[in-house]
């Protein structure tokens, strides 16, 4: 994880005054708590940056609120489109275990 390197990089990016930035090295399938720690390592610095923060590689519906609570504005992940291509519906009770049916 190297939190010191993440903080150093986040500080340099915030100083660039970019229109936004991405938090990388996260992915679906890793333990969520690990990914949240990676985001938390830069949380106080990301508040100084201008523009939206995008978490790359995360998209599990049940975890999105946790990223938002840590200052992430957007998530970029293949998961929603992959699930849609394969007919996996997602609802408030979690992912479905059946193929989507045409109405």
PERA-V273296 format. One record per residue. N is the residue number from 1. PHI is phi in whole degrees, -180 to 180 (999 if undefined). NEAR is the number of other ideal C-beta (glycine too) atoms within 12 Angstrom. D_FIRST is the distance of its C-alpha to the first C-alpha in whole Angstrom. Layout:
# PERA-V273296
n->N phi->PHI near->NEAR d_first->D_FIRST
n->N phi->PHI near->NEAR d_first->D_FIRST
This chain:
# PERA-V273296
n->1 phi->999 near->20 d_first->0
n->2 phi->51 near->14 d_first->4
n->3 phi->-58 near->20 d_first->6
n->4 phi->-65 near->12 d_first->9
n->5 phi->-71 near->15 d_first->9
n->6 phi->-64 near->27 d_first->8
n->7 phi->-66 near->23 d_first->11
n->8 phi->-62 near->16 d_first->13
n->9 phi->-65 near->25 d_first->13
n->10 phi->-62 near->33 d_first->14
n->11 phi->-63 near->20 d_first->16
n->12 phi->-63 near->18 d_first->18
n->13 phi->-67 near->27 d_first->18
n->14 phi->-63 near->24 d_first->20
n->15 phi->-68 near->15 d_first->22
n->16 phi->-74 near->16 d_first->23
n->17 phi->55 near->13 d_first->25
n->18 phi->-72 near->19 d_first->24
n->19 phi->-80 near->13 d_first->26
n->20 phi->165 near->21 d_first->22
n->21 phi->-154 near->31 d_first->19
n->22 phi->-118 near->28 d_first->16
n->23 phi->-106 near->39 d_first->12
n->24 phi->-105 near->22 d_first->11
n->25 phi->83 near->23 d_first->9
n->26 phi->-107 near->38 d_first->10
n->27 phi->-157 near->24 d_first->13
n->28 phi->-64 near->25 d_first->16
n->29 phi->108 near->16 d_first->16
n->30 phi->-81 near->18 d_first->12
n->31 phi->-59 near->15 d_first->13
n->32 phi->-58 near->25 d_first->13
n->33 phi->-61 near->15 d_first->12
n->34 phi->-66 near->19 d_first->9
n->35 phi->-63 near->34 d_first->9
n->36 phi->-63 near->29 d_first->11
n->37 phi->-64 near->22 d_first->9
n->38 phi->-65 near->34 d_first->7
n->39 phi->-68 near->40 d_first->10
n->40 phi->-62 near->27 d_first->11
n->41 phi->-62 near->28 d_first->9
n->42 phi->-117 near->38 d_first->12
n->43 phi->-58 near->27 d_first->15
n->44 phi->-69 near->18 d_first->17
n->45 phi->-77 near->25 d_first->17
n->46 phi->-64 near->34 d_first->17
n->47 phi->-65 near->16 d_first->21
n->48 phi->-80 near->21 d_first->22
n->49 phi->-73 near->30 d_first->21
n->50 phi->-89 near->17 d_first->24
n->51 phi->91 near->19 d_first->24
n->52 phi->-76 near->20 d_first->22
n->53 phi->-103 near->35 d_first->19
n->54 phi->-113 near->28 d_first->18
n->55 phi->-92 near->39 d_first->15
n->56 phi->-91 near->24 d_first->15
n->57 phi->90 near->26 d_first->16
n->58 phi->-121 near->39 d_first->16
n->59 phi->-171 near->30 d_first->20
n->60 phi->-68 near->28 d_first->21
n->61 phi->-52 near->25 d_first->24
n->62 phi->-68 near->18 d_first->23
n->63 phi->-101 near->31 d_first->20
n->64 phi->-58 near->25 d_first->21
n->65 phi->-62 near->15 d_first->22
n->66 phi->-66 near->23 d_first->19
n->67 phi->-69 near->34 d_first->17
n->68 phi->-61 near->19 d_first->20
n->69 phi->-63 near->14 d_first->20
n->70 phi->-99 near->30 d_first->17
n->71 phi->96 near->27 d_first->19
n->72 phi->-84 near->37 d_first->18
n->73 phi->-96 near->24 d_first->22
n->74 phi->-142 near->21 d_first->21
n->75 phi->-125 near->32 d_first->20
n->76 phi->-125 near->25 d_first->20
n->77 phi->-154 near->27 d_first->20
n->78 phi->-79 near->18 d_first->23
n->79 phi->-56 near->25 d_first->23
n->80 phi->-60 near->21 d_first->26
n->81 phi->-73 near->12 d_first->28
n->82 phi->-64 near->15 d_first->27
n->83 phi->-63 near->23 d_first->28
n->84 phi->-64 near->16 d_first->31
n->85 phi->-60 near->12 d_first->32
n->86 phi->-97 near->17 d_first->33
n->87 phi->73 near->16 d_first->35
n->88 phi->-92 near->20 d_first->32
n->89 phi->-76 near->19 d_first->33
n->90 phi->-126 near->22 d_first->31
n->91 phi->-139 near->14 d_first->32
n->92 phi->-59 near->9 d_first->32
n->93 phi->-89 near->10 d_first->32
n->94 phi->110 near->14 d_first->29
n->95 phi->-65 near->21 d_first->30
n->96 phi->-79 near->17 d_first->33
n->97 phi->-114 near->12 d_first->34
n->98 phi->-139 near->11 d_first->37
n->99 phi->-72 near->13 d_first->37
n->100 phi->-64 near->17 d_first->38
n->101 phi->-113 near->8 d_first->42
n->102 phi->-67 near->5 d_first->44
n->103 phi->-80 near->3 d_first->46
